[in-house]
Amino acid sequence: MEPVNERRFLSAADAAEVLGVEPREIVELVASGSLPGIRVAGGWRVEHDVLQSWIDERYEEQRRHALWLESQSASIADLFGPGHR
């Protein structure tokens, strides 16, 4: 059997292993439409590249959210440098 990172499609269990979560959480994400997947032979499959893109998107969302939170508490000087008020 090929290693998980070399297969095109991952089972819910394999995708869960990549994310460090329970397989039921992958099923819930796919069933809700949050994570793209397809149903094959009674189980969900997630394309490896799609999972990686989904992970990258979550990181970007968190990065932007952290910057937004930081900007909400930043002063004008913090945002634009000294000398601005």
N, C-alpha and C positions, 0 to 999 in steps of 0.2 A: 504494500500500500504506500502511496506517495505521502511525503510529509505534508502537513496541513498547509504550509505556506506555498506549496507547489501545485495544489489542486485549484482548478477554476472555481468549483462550487463547493461550499462547506455546508455540512449538516448544521442543524441548530446546536448540537452538542459541540461540534468543532468551532463554530463561531463563538459560542459561549466560552470555550477554552481560551480563545484569542483575547476576549474581553475580560476574562476572569469573573464571569457571572454564571448563573444557573441557566441551563437550556430553556427553561420556561420563560425567562426574561427575554431571550431572543425571539421565541415564539410570539410573545406579547408585542414586541417591537415590530415584527413583520406583520402580524395580524392587524395591528393598528395603522399600518402604513408608514410608520416612522422610519423603518429600515426596509429598503426594497428587497424583496425576495420572491421566490417562486415555489409553488407547491409541486412536489414530485413524489410519486409513489407513497402518498399519505404523509409525507413529512416536508418541512420547509427547508429550502436551500437558499443560501446567500452567496452571491458571487464574491470571491476573495477581493477583487479590485474594488467592488462596490462597498464592501465592508471597510476597506482601508480609506476610501473616500469619505464614508460616513464618519469614521473616527476623526479624520482630518477636519471635517466640517464642525464636529463637536468641539475640538480644540480651538478652532477659530472663533466660534461663538463664545466660548469661555474667555478667550483672550480679549475680545471686544467688550464683553460684559465687565471684565475686570478694569479695563481702561475707562469705561463709562463710569463705573463706581468711583474710580480714582479721581476722575474729573469732577464729580459731584462734590467732592470734599476738598478739591484743590483751590488755592487762592489764585488771584490774577497773576501774582508774581510766580507762583508755581507753574502756571500754564504758559506764561509769556516771558518770564525772566524778570530780573530786578529792574526797577525803573518804570514799570507799568502799574497803574492803579485803576 
